[in-house]
Amino acid sequence: MPRVEVVPADTPLGERLLAGFGYPLRGAGLATCTALALAHYAALLPGIGMLANLLVWAATWRYAADCLLHTANGYALPPEVGSDGNSASGWGLTIVHLLLVALCVLAVAFFPDALWTVLVVAAMVLPAVDMSLAFDGNLLLALNPLNWMRVINRFGVVYLVPVTINLLLGLLIVLASLTSTLLPRVLAVPLFAFAYTWLIVLAFHLMGALVHQYHARLGLEPEAPKLARASGQDADCQLVEEARTLAGSDPVAALHRLADRLRQHAAPAPVHQLYRELLRRQGLRDDLLVHGQIWIAALIAQNEARRALGVLQECCGIDPAFVPDDPRTCGELADLAERLGMTRLAIHLGRGYVAHWPRDPQAPHYGLLAARLLGAQHERRAEALVLLERLAAAWPDHPRHGDIATLQRQLAGAA
């Protein structure tokens, strides 16, 4: 079972507010906000643009409701799409916010002096409406003023936090919309859409944080801590503390306890990190490299390739010839290192791939990757040409042979 990232309910609200700005960009949040922003291009389609845009808005509000529920249940990361909410929440929130937009348009057209009154009243009641819809999915209940009073009374003065957030977000959205007019529409649509999607997710996450902090007053029991306990995470935290204490008097015994845990189901990062820390203290170089292979493979399986690169760099510092012991892992990390601009590491992995698996069908691809990066450095073009010559001789019939020959000519001509 993947590790459940949990936020303690007693985390200070100020800390939650500061951390919240990065929330829409973490985990599934970034991919979802990006996809929703790009989906707004559908509004440009002739004939069906209005309907398509309405569907995108419904999806946006539904995901926002999911984020509110997920945060209220104590989860630290944004949810996968559709994991918590229901379609009634998304459509209900869309209807409510479209009604608000319509009221603002009417106020501007017929009652300009009433616009600020509409905005202030909306900022006051929207958190109660949004939270009610996210939890119950009942539009009539959410629009009931008596329900607004019940929600506001439960939170007391702290209810002003989401009200203030709504006002600030409204100002930010207006600023974003004004800025978007300075750009071509084809660029303004996704940029503006990403900005307000991020702001909406942020607002609902912070409302969820408020519900999470006051869950006892609301009669709710967060789900994430229960799931973490069921998966044994609390036991892992206790093990790390006990092993750290034991290491002061008997580091070998502490290592054995951690090793026993690592042989079981997937262990969290703190267990691996303490194990490596104790191995370094004991000077167990070979054990560090063996553990590095195991942890890198586990991180790749858990889609944590960036953290795997960090472990790989640490292992290369111990043994400059170190490469992952699986070609798929080595290749994936080589591609990632190139994308991240980690040129030295990408070259090392590309050359290591060719050296360890010279007959693997992907060897020409990673040999080319290393040769291209070597060739970009004037003083290392000779190394690139030697590598390309080996690849051309070993793979005369490979589909990438033409690419190898082309790069050879380019580098030979530039030499």
Contacts in CASP RR format, 6 or more apart in sequence:
PFRMAT RR
TARGET T0000
AUTHOR 0000-0000-0000
METHOD contacts of the structure
MODEL  1
MPRVEVVPADTPLGERLLAGFGYPLRGAGLATCTALALAHYAALLPGIGM
LANLLVWAATWRYAADCLLHTANGYALPPEVGSDGNSASGWGLTIVHLLL
VALCVLAVAFFPDALWTVLVVAAMVLPAVDMSLAFDGNLLLALNPLNWMR
VINRFGVVYLVPVTINLLLGLLIVLASLTSTLLPRVLAVPLFAFAYTWLI
VLAFHLMGALVHQYHARLGLEPEAPKLARASGQDADCQLVEEARTLAGSD
PVAALHRLADRLRQHAAPAPVHQLYRELLRRQGLRDDLLVHGQIWIAALI
AQNEARRALGVLQECCGIDPAFVPDDPRTCGELADLAERLGMTRLAIHLG
RGYVAHWPRDPQAPHYGLLAARLLGAQHERRAEALVLLERLAAAWPDHPR
HGDIATLQRQLAGAA
1 231 0 8 1.000
1 265 0 8 1.000
1 266 0 8 1.000
2 266 0 8 1.000
2 302 0 8 1.000
3 231 0 8 1.000
3 233 0 8 1.000
3 266 0 8 1.000
3 268 0 8 1.000
4 75 0 8 1.000
4 224 0 8 1.000
4 227 0 8 1.000
4 228 0 8 1.000
4 231 0 8 1.000
4 233 0 8 1.000
5 75 0 8 1.000
5 76 0 8 1.000
5 77 0 8 1.000
6 74 0 8 1.000
6 75 0 8 1.000
6 76 0 8 1.000
6 224 0 8 1.000
6 225 0 8 1.000
6 228 0 8 1.000
6 233 0 8 1.000
7 16 0 8 1.000
7 71 0 8 1.000
7 74 0 8 1.000
7 75 0 8 1.000
7 76 0 8 1.000
7 209 0 8 1.000
7 212 0 8 1.000
7 224 0 8 1.000
9 74 0 8 1.000
9 212 0 8 1.000
9 213 0 8 1.000
9 215 0 8 1.000
9 222 0 8 1.000
10 213 0 8 1.000
11 213 0 8 1.000
13 158 0 8 1.000
13 161 0 8 1.000
13 209 0 8 1.000
13 210 0 8 1.000
13 213 0 8 1.000
16 206 0 8 1.000
16 209 0 8 1.000
16 213 0 8 1.000
17 161 0 8 1.000
17 206 0 8 1.000
17 209 0 8 1.000
20 202 0 8 1.000
20 205 0 8 1.000
20 206 0 8 1.000
20 209 0 8 1.000
21 202 0 8 1.000
22 202 0 8 1.000
23 29 0 8 1.000
23 67 0 8 1.000
23 71 0 8 1.000
23 78 0 8 1.000
23 201 0 8 1.000
23 202 0 8 1.000
23 205 0 8 1.000
24 30 0 8 1.000
24 33 0 8 1.000
24 78 0 8 1.000
24 197 0 8 1.000
24 198 0 8 1.000
24 201 0 8 1.000
24 202 0 8 1.000
24 205 0 8 1.000
25 33 0 8 1.000
25 198 0 8 1.000
26 77 0 8 1.000
26 78 0 8 1.000
27 77 0 8 1.000
27 78 0 8 1.000
28 77 0 8 1.000
28 78 0 8 1.000
28 79 0 8 1.000
28 80 0 8 1.000
28 81 0 8 1.000
29 78 0 8 1.000
29 201 0 8 1.000
32 63 0 8 1.000
32 78 0 8 1.000
32 81 0 8 1.000
33 194 0 8 1.000
33 197 0 8 1.000
33 198 0 8 1.000
33 201 0 8 1.000
34 194 0 8 1.000
36 56 0 8 1.000
36 59 0 8 1.000
36 60 0 8 1.000
36 63 0 8 1.000
36 193 0 8 1.000
36 197 0 8 1.000
37 190 0 8 1.000
37 191 0 8 1.000
37 193 0 8 1.000
37 194 0 8 1.000
37 197 0 8 1.000
38 190 0 8 1.000
38 193 0 8 1.000
39 56 0 8 1.000
39 59 0 8 1.000
39 193 0 8 1.000
40 53 0 8 1.000
40 56 0 8 1.000
40 189 0 8 1.000
40 190 0 8 1.000
40 193 0 8 1.000
41 189 0 8 1.000
41 190 0 8 1.000
42 48 0 8 1.000
42 49 0 8 1.000
42 52 0 8 1.000
42 53 0 8 1.000
42 55 0 8 1.000
42 56 0 8 1.000
43 49 0 8 1.000
43 50 0 8 1.000
43 52 0 8 1.000
43 53 0 8 1.000
43 56 0 8 1.000
43 189 0 8 1.000
44 185 0 8 1.000
44 189 0 8 1.000
45 52 0 8 1.000
54 94 0 8 1.000
57 94 0 8 1.000
57 97 0 8 1.000
57 98 0 8 1.000
58 87 0 8 1.000
58 90 0 8 1.000
58 91 0 8 1.000
58 94 0 8 1.000
59 90 0 8 1.000
60 197 0 8 1.000
60 200 0 8 1.000
61 89 0 8 1.000
61 90 0 8 1.000
61 91 0 8 1.000
61 92 0 8 1.000
61 93 0 8 1.000
61 94 0 8 1.000
61 97 0 8 1.000
61 200 0 8 1.000
62 82 0 8 1.000
62 85 0 8 1.000
62 86 0 8 1.000
62 87 0 8 1.000
62 89 0 8 1.000
62 90 0 8 1.000
62 91 0 8 1.000
62 93 0 8 1.000
63 81 0 8 1.000
63 82 0 8 1.000
63 201 0 8 1.000
64 93 0 8 1.000
64 134 0 8 1.000
64 200 0 8 1.000
64 201 0 8 1.000
64 203 0 8 1.000
64 204 0 8 1.000
65 84 0 8 1.000
65 85 0 8 1.000
65 89 0 8 1.000
65 90 0 8 1.000
65 93 0 8 1.000
65 130 0 8 1.000
65 133 0 8 1.000
65 134 0 8 1.000
65 204 0 8 1.000
66 79 0 8 1.000
66 81 0 8 1.000
66 82 0 8 1.000
66 83 0 8 1.000
66 84 0 8 1.000
66 85 0 8 1.000
67 78 0 8 1.000
67 79 0 8 1.000
67 201 0 8 1.000
67 204 0 8 1.000
67 205 0 8 1.000
67 208 0 8 1.000
68 130 0 8 1.000
68 131 0 8 1.000
68 134 0 8 1.000
68 204 0 8 1.000
68 205 0 8 1.000
68 207 0 8 1.000
68 208 0 8 1.000
68 211 0 8 1.000
69 79 0 8 1.000
69 84 0 8 1.000
69 85 0 8 1.000
69 134 0 8 1.000
69 135 0 8 1.000
69 208 0 8 1.000
70 78 0 8 1.000
70 79 0 8 1.000
70 83 0 8 1.000
70 84 0 8 1.000
71 204 0 8 1.000
71 205 0 8 1.000
71 207 0 8 1.000
71 208 0 8 1.000
71 209 0 8 1.000
71 211 0 8 1.000
71 212 0 8 1.000
72 208 0 8 1.000
72 209 0 8 1.000
72 211 0 8 1.000
72 212 0 8 1.000
72 215 0 8 1.000
72 220 0 8 1.000
72 222 0 8 1.000
73 84 0 8 1.000
73 212 0 8 1.000
73 222 0 8 1.000
73 223 0 8 1.000
73 224 0 8 1.000
74 212 0 8 1.000
74 222 0 8 1.000
74 223 0 8 1.000
74 224 0 8 1.000
74 225 0 8 1.000
75 223 0 8 1.000
75 224 0 8 1.000
76 224 0 8 1.000
78 201 0 8 1.000
78 205 0 8 1.000
85 134 0 8 1.000
86 137 0 8 1.000
88 137 0 8 1.000
88 138 0 8 1.000
88 139 0 8 1.000
89 133 0 8 1.000
89 134 0 8 1.000
89 137 0 8 1.000
90 133 0 8 1.000
92 133 0 8 1.000
92 137 0 8 1.000
92 139 0 8 1.000
92 142 0 8 1.000
93 130 0 8 1.000
93 133 0 8 1.000
93 134 0 8 1.000
95 139 0 8 1.000
96 126 0 8 1.000
96 129 0 8 1.000
96 130 0 8 1.000
96 133 0 8 1.000
96 139 0 8 1.000
96 142 0 8 1.000
96 143 0 8 1.000
100 118 0 8 1.000
100 122 0 8 1.000
100 126 0 8 1.000
103 118 0 8 1.000
103 122 0 8 1.000
104 115 0 8 1.000
104 118 0 8 1.000
104 119 0 8 1.000
107 114 0 8 1.000
107 115 0 8 1.000
107 118 0 8 1.000
108 115 0 8 1.000
119 167 0 8 1.000
120 167 0 8 1.000
122 166 0 8 1.000
123 163 0 8 1.000
123 166 0 8 1.000
123 167 0 8 1.000
124 163 0 8 1.000
125 148 0 8 1.000
126 166 0 8 1.000
127 151 0 8 1.000
127 159 0 8 1.000
127 162 0 8 1.000
127 163 0 8 1.000
127 166 0 8 1.000
127 207 0 8 1.000
128 142 0 8 1.000
128 147 0 8 1.000
128 148 0 8 1.000
128 151 0 8 1.000
128 152 0 8 1.000
128 159 0 8 1.000
129 142 0 8 1.000
129 143 0 8 1.000
129 148 0 8 1.000
130 204 0 8 1.000
130 207 0 8 1.000
131 151 0 8 1.000
131 207 0 8 1.000
131 208 0 8 1.000
131 211 0 8 1.000
132 138 0 8 1.000
132 141 0 8 1.000
132 142 0 8 1.000
132 147 0 8 1.000
132 151 0 8 1.000
133 139 0 8 1.000
133 142 0 8 1.000
134 204 0 8 1.000
136 142 0 8 1.000
141 147 0 8 1.000
151 159 0 8 1.000
152 159 0 8 1.000
154 214 0 8 1.000
154 217 0 8 1.000
154 218 0 8 1.000
155 210 0 8 1.000
155 214 0 8 1.000
158 210 0 8 1.000
158 214 0 8 1.000
161 206 0 8 1.000
161 210 0 8 1.000
162 203 0 8 1.000
162 206 0 8 1.000
162 207 0 8 1.000
162 210 0 8 1.000
165 203 0 8 1.000
165 206 0 8 1.000
165 207 0 8 1.000
166 203 0 8 1.000
169 199 0 8 1.000
169 200 0 8 1.000
169 202 0 8 1.000
169 203 0 8 1.000
170 199 0 8 1.000
172 195 0 8 1.000
172 199 0 8 1.000
173 195 0 8 1.000
173 196 0 8 1.000
173 199 0 8 1.000
176 192 0 8 1.000
176 195 0 8 1.000
176 196 0 8 1.000
176 199 0 8 1.000
177 192 0 8 1.000
179 192 0 8 1.000
180 188 0 8 1.000
180 191 0 8 1.000
180 192 0 8 1.000
181 188 0 8 1.000
183 191 0 8 1.000
211 218 0 8 1.000
211 220 0 8 1.000
212 222 0 8 1.000
215 221 0 8 1.000
215 222 0 8 1.000
228 234 0 8 1.000
233 268 0 8 1.000
236 261 0 8 1.000
236 267 0 8 1.000
236 268 0 8 1.000
236 270 0 8 1.000
236 271 0 8 1.000
237 270 0 8 1.000
239 257 0 8 1.000
239 258 0 8 1.000
239 261 0 8 1.000
239 271 0 8 1.000
240 270 0 8 1.000
240 271 0 8 1.000
240 274 0 8 1.000
242 257 0 8 1.000
243 254 0 8 1.000
243 257 0 8 1.000
243 258 0 8 1.000
243 274 0 8 1.000
243 278 0 8 1.000
244 254 0 8 1.000
244 274 0 8 1.000
246 253 0 8 1.000
246 254 0 8 1.000
246 257 0 8 1.000
247 254 0 8 1.000
247 255 0 8 1.000
247 278 0 8 1.000
247 281 0 8 1.000
248 254 0 8 1.000
251 278 0 8 1.000
251 281 0 8 1.000
251 282 0 8 1.000
252 282 0 8 1.000
254 278 0 8 1.000
255 275 0 8 1.000
255 278 0 8 1.000
255 279 0 8 1.000
255 282 0 8 1.000
258 271 0 8 1.000
258 274 0 8 1.000
258 275 0 8 1.000
258 278 0 8 1.000
259 275 0 8 1.000
261 267 0 8 1.000
261 271 0 8 1.000
262 271 0 8 1.000
262 272 0 8 1.000
262 275 0 8 1.000
262 291 0 8 1.000
262 294 0 8 1.000
266 298 0 8 1.000
266 302 0 8 1.000
269 307 0 8 1.000
272 291 0 8 1.000
272 295 0 8 1.000
275 291 0 8 1.000
276 288 0 8 1.000
276 291 0 8 1.000
276 292 0 8 1.000
276 314 0 8 1.000
279 287 0 8 1.000
279 288 0 8 1.000
279 291 0 8 1.000
280 288 0 8 1.000
285 318 0 8 1.000
285 319 0 8 1.000
288 315 0 8 1.000
288 318 0 8 1.000
289 315 0 8 1.000
289 318 0 8 1.000
289 319 0 8 1.000
289 322 0 8 1.000
292 311 0 8 1.000
292 314 0 8 1.000
292 315 0 8 1.000
293 315 0 8 1.000
293 324 0 8 1.000
293 325 0 8 1.000
295 308 0 8 1.000
295 311 0 8 1.000
296 308 0 8 1.000
296 311 0 8 1.000
296 312 0 8 1.000
296 315 0 8 1.000
296 324 0 8 1.000
296 329 0 8 1.000
296 333 0 8 1.000
297 324 0 8 1.000
297 325 0 8 1.000
297 326 0 8 1.000
297 329 0 8 1.000
299 305 0 8 1.000
299 307 0 8 1.000
299 308 0 8 1.000
299 311 0 8 1.000
300 308 0 8 1.000
300 329 0 8 1.000
300 332 0 8 1.000
300 333 0 8 1.000
305 332 0 8 1.000
305 333 0 8 1.000
305 336 0 8 1.000
306 336 0 8 1.000
306 340 0 8 1.000
308 329 0 8 1.000
308 333 0 8 1.000
309 333 0 8 1.000
309 336 0 8 1.000
309 337 0 8 1.000
309 340 0 8 1.000
309 342 0 8 1.000
309 345 0 8 1.000
312 322 0 8 1.000
312 324 0 8 1.000
312 333 0 8 1.000
312 345 0 8 1.000
313 345 0 8 1.000
315 322 0 8 1.000
316 322 0 8 1.000
316 345 0 8 1.000
316 348 0 8 1.000
323 330 0 8 1.000
323 348 0 8 1.000
323 349 0 8 1.000
323 352 0 8 1.000
323 353 0 8 1.000
323 356 0 8 1.000
324 330 0 8 1.000
324 333 0 8 1.000
324 349 0 8 1.000
327 353 0 8 1.000
327 356 0 8 1.000
327 357 0 8 1.000
327 360 0 8 1.000
327 362 0 8 1.000
330 349 0 8 1.000
330 350 0 8 1.000
330 352 0 8 1.000
330 353 0 8 1.000
330 356 0 8 1.000
330 357 0 8 1.000
330 366 0 8 1.000
331 349 0 8 1.000
331 350 0 8 1.000
331 353 0 8 1.000
331 362 0 8 1.000
331 366 0 8 1.000
333 349 0 8 1.000
334 346 0 8 1.000
334 349 0 8 1.000
334 350 0 8 1.000
334 353 0 8 1.000
334 366 0 8 1.000
334 369 0 8 1.000
334 370 0 8 1.000
335 369 0 8 1.000
337 343 0 8 1.000
337 345 0 8 1.000
337 346 0 8 1.000
337 349 0 8 1.000
338 346 0 8 1.000
338 369 0 8 1.000
338 373 0 8 1.000
343 373 0 8 1.000
343 376 0 8 1.000
346 369 0 8 1.000
346 370 0 8 1.000
346 373 0 8 1.000
347 370 0 8 1.000
347 373 0 8 1.000
347 374 0 8 1.000
349 366 0 8 1.000
349 370 0 8 1.000
350 366 0 8 1.000
350 367 0 8 1.000
350 369 0 8 1.000
350 370 0 8 1.000
351 367 0 8 1.000
351 370 0 8 1.000
351 387 0 8 1.000
352 366 0 8 1.000
353 360 0 8 1.000
353 362 0 8 1.000
353 363 0 8 1.000
353 366 0 8 1.000
353 367 0 8 1.000
354 363 0 8 1.000
354 366 0 8 1.000
354 367 0 8 1.000
354 370 0 8 1.000
354 387 0 8 1.000
354 390 0 8 1.000
354 391 0 8 1.000
357 363 0 8 1.000
358 394 0 8 1.000
361 398 0 8 1.000
363 391 0 8 1.000
363 394 0 8 1.000
363 395 0 8 1.000
364 391 0 8 1.000
364 395 0 8 1.000
364 398 0 8 1.000
364 400 0 8 1.000
364 401 0 8 1.000
364 404 0 8 1.000
365 400 0 8 1.000
367 387 0 8 1.000
367 391 0 8 1.000
368 388 0 8 1.000
368 391 0 8 1.000
368 400 0 8 1.000
368 403 0 8 1.000
368 404 0 8 1.000
368 407 0 8 1.000
370 384 0 8 1.000
370 387 0 8 1.000
371 384 0 8 1.000
371 385 0 8 1.000
371 387 0 8 1.000
371 388 0 8 1.000
371 391 0 8 1.000
371 404 0 8 1.000
371 407 0 8 1.000
371 411 0 8 1.000
372 384 0 8 1.000
372 407 0 8 1.000
374 380 0 8 1.000
374 381 0 8 1.000
374 383 0 8 1.000
374 384 0 8 1.000
374 387 0 8 1.000
375 381 0 8 1.000
375 383 0 8 1.000
375 384 0 8 1.000
375 411 0 8 1.000
381 411 0 8 1.000
381 414 0 8 1.000
381 415 0 8 1.000
382 415 0 8 1.000
384 407 0 8 1.000
384 411 0 8 1.000
385 408 0 8 1.000
385 411 0 8 1.000
385 412 0 8 1.000
385 415 0 8 1.000
388 404 0 8 1.000
388 407 0 8 1.000
388 408 0 8 1.000
388 411 0 8 1.000
389 408 0 8 1.000
391 404 0 8 1.000
392 401 0 8 1.000
392 404 0 8 1.000
392 405 0 8 1.000
392 408 0 8 1.000
395 401 0 8 1.000
395 404 0 8 1.000
END
